[in-house]
Each structure stands twice: as structure tokens, then as C-alpha cells.
Amino acid sequence: MKQRKEQGTVSRAATPPPPPPPLPKFRVISKPRAEESVTKREIAKFWRQKRIVEEDHLLAAIKAAARLRARNLTVNINQIYGAYVCMCIYYG
């Protein structure tokens, strides 16, 4: 009996499991594409233009903020430079 158990387990472990069955092939039946309606094209064009205008406004706001920061920075640099020159003259 011991020999039969040993032989049975050895033979089972030696054989690899069978490969999985192949996947079924699905046939994709595409419907003929209908032309897009004029209304859908006009709506898409409207939203595209609206997005472009919004991006332009955002870009203009970013540029204006950058200009203000640059102007304030220039004023601060001039004030610091003036104070530095005064200190050099005073302590000079």
C-alpha cells in the first residue's frame, strides 16, 4: 500500500497542469457611423471658442499679476539700493 501511495503522488506531481482553454474570439460588429448633426457641431464649436476665450482671460490675468509684481519688485530694489548708497556715504 505504501508503494501505491508513493507512486500515485509522484506521478501527479510530475505532470504539469493542463493549460487554460483559449479565450473566445468576439466579433465586433461596428455600426455604420452616422454623420454628426449640424447642431452638435455648432455646440462643440461654441464650447471650444468659450474655452479659448476663458484661457485667454486667465493668461491675461496672470500676465497682469506678473507685471504688478515686477513693478513692486523694482520699487523695492530701488529703495534698497538707495538705502545702501546712503549707508555707504554715511559710513564710507
C-alpha positions in Angstrom: 0.0 0.0 0.0 2.8 2.3 0.8 4.2 1.8 -2.7 1.0 2.7 -4.4 0.6 6.0 -2.4 4.1 7.0 -3.2 3.8 6.1 -6.9 0.5 8.0 -7.1 1.8 11.2 -5.6 5.0 11.1 -7.7 3.1 10.7 -10.9 0.7 13.5 -10.1 3.4 15.9 -9.1 5.5 15.2 -12.2 2.7 16.1 -14.7 2.1 19.8 -15.2 -1.5 21.1 -15.0 -3.2 21.4 -18.4 -3.1 24.9 -20.0 -6.2 27.0 -19.7 -8.7 26.9 -22.6 -8.3 29.6 -25.2 -10.4 32.8 -24.8 -13.4 33.0 -27.1 -13.0 35.4 -30.0 -15.5 38.2 -30.0 -16.6 39.6 -33.3 -17.0 43.3 -33.2 -19.8 44.4 -35.4 -19.5 48.1 -36.0 -22.5 50.0 -36.9 -22.2 52.4 -39.8 -21.3 55.7 -38.4 -24.0 58.3 -38.9 -23.0 61.8 -39.8 -22.8 64.3 -36.9 -25.6 66.7 -36.9 -25.1 70.4 -37.6 -26.4 71.3 -34.1 -23.9 69.1 -32.4 -21.1 70.6 -34.4 -22.3 74.2 -33.6 -22.5 73.3 -29.9 -19.0 71.8 -29.9 -17.7 74.9 -31.8 -19.3 77.2 -29.2 -17.7 75.4 -26.2 -14.3 75.3 -28.0 -14.5 79.1 -28.5 -15.7 79.7 -25.0 -12.8 77.6 -23.6 -10.3 79.6 -25.7 -11.7 82.9 -24.5 -11.5 81.7 -20.9 -7.9 80.6 -21.3 -7.0 84.0 -22.9 -8.6 85.8 -19.9 -6.7 83.6 -17.5 -3.4 84.2 -19.3 -4.1 88.0 -19.4 -4.7 88.0 -15.6 -1.5 86.0 -14.9 0.5 88.5 -17.1 -1.1 91.5 -15.3 -0.2 90.0 -11.9 3.3 89.3 -13.0 3.6 93.0 -14.2 2.4 94.3 -10.8 4.9 92.0 -9.0 7.7 93.1 -11.3 6.8 96.8 -10.7 6.7 96.3 -6.9 10.0 94.4 -7.0 11.6 97.3 -9.0 10.5 99.8 -6.4 11.7 97.7 -3.6 15.1 97.2 -5.3 15.4 100.9 -5.9 14.6 101.6 -2.2 17.1 99.0 -1.0 19.8 100.4 -3.4 19.1 104.0 -2.2 19.5 102.9 1.4 22.7 101.0 0.6 24.1 104.1 -1.1 23.2 106.3 1.8 24.8 103.9 4.2 28.0 103.8 2.1 28.2 107.5 2.0 27.4 107.9 5.8 29.8 105.1 6.9 32.0 105.4 3.9 
